Amino acid sequence: SACANWQATSDSWRGHKIDDVIYAWGPPLAEYRLDDGRKTISYRYVNLGLNCLVTFRTDQAGIVTSSTVEGNGGCNHFFQSKSGAQ
């Protein structure tokens, strides 16, 4: 999908604090904290049938360890709105 092209952009946050992502991108749509301290946060873009879901996962120290990007073309709009946000 077109969003696969944006995987490298979200992967560039690996090794950064999740707070840095939130500071740059704004509040996430959803945030989940596991009992062991790991966290998952998600951002979603939806407009005129286009969508994009970006999910970041952290370790117990709040450092981004991985990310996923899924969508049907909305990621172009989503990531353009976040350009320069790192």
C-alpha positions as CSV (number, residue, x, y, z in Angstrom):
1,S,0.0,0.0,0.0
2,A,1.0,3.6,-0.3
3,C,1.4,3.7,3.5
4,A,4.3,1.2,3.3
5,N,6.4,4.1,2.0
6,W,5.9,5.8,5.3
7,Q,7.1,2.9,7.4
8,A,10.7,4.2,7.3
9,T,9.5,7.6,8.6
10,S,7.8,6.1,11.6
11,D,10.7,3.8,12.1
12,S,13.0,6.8,12.4
13,W,11.5,7.4,15.8
14,R,13.1,4.1,17.1
15,G,15.4,4.9,20.0
16,H,13.6,8.1,20.8
17,K,11.5,8.7,23.9
18,I,7.8,8.3,23.2
19,D,7.3,11.7,24.9
20,D,9.3,13.2,22.0
21,V,6.8,11.7,19.5
22,I,3.9,13.1,21.5
23,Y,5.6,16.5,21.8
24,A,6.2,16.6,18.0
25,W,2.9,15.0,16.8
26,G,0.5,16.0,19.5
27,P,-1.8,13.9,21.7
28,P,-2.3,10.3,20.3
29,L,-5.7,8.9,19.6
30,A,-5.2,6.0,22.0
31,E,-2.6,5.1,24.6
32,Y,-2.3,1.8,26.4
33,R,0.1,0.9,29.2
34,L,0.8,-2.7,29.9
35,D,1.4,-3.9,33.5
36,D,5.1,-4.3,32.9
37,G,5.5,-0.6,31.9
38,R,5.6,-1.0,28.1
39,K,3.3,1.4,26.2
40,T,1.5,1.5,22.9
41,I,0.2,4.8,21.3
42,S,-1.7,5.2,18.1
43,Y,-2.5,8.0,15.7
44,R,-5.2,7.9,13.1
45,Y,-6.0,10.0,10.1
46,V,-9.4,9.6,8.4
47,N,-10.7,11.9,5.6
48,L,-13.0,11.3,2.7
49,G,-12.5,7.5,2.8
50,L,-8.7,7.7,3.2
51,N,-7.2,6.5,6.4
52,C,-3.9,5.9,8.1
53,L,-3.1,4.3,11.4
54,V,0.3,4.7,13.0
55,T,1.2,2.7,16.1
56,F,4.3,3.1,18.3
57,R,5.4,0.5,20.9
58,T,7.9,1.3,23.7
59,D,10.0,-0.6,26.2
60,Q,9.5,-0.1,30.0
61,A,11.7,3.0,29.9
62,G,9.4,4.7,27.3
63,I,11.8,4.3,24.4
64,V,10.2,3.6,21.0
65,T,11.1,0.0,20.0
66,S,8.9,-0.5,16.9
67,S,6.1,1.0,14.8
68,T,3.6,0.0,12.3
69,V,1.8,2.0,9.5
70,E,-1.4,0.8,8.0
71,G,-3.8,2.5,5.6
72,N,-5.3,3.0,2.2
73,G,-3.6,6.2,1.0
74,G,-4.4,8.5,3.9
75,C,-0.8,8.2,5.1
76,N,0.4,10.7,2.5
77,H,-1.9,13.3,4.0
78,F,-1.1,12.2,7.6
79,F,2.7,12.3,7.2
80,Q,2.7,15.6,5.2
81,S,0.9,17.1,8.2
82,K,3.7,15.8,10.5
83,S,6.6,16.8,8.2
84,G,9.4,18.4,9.9
85,A,8.1,17.2,13.2
86,Q,11.2,15.5,14.5
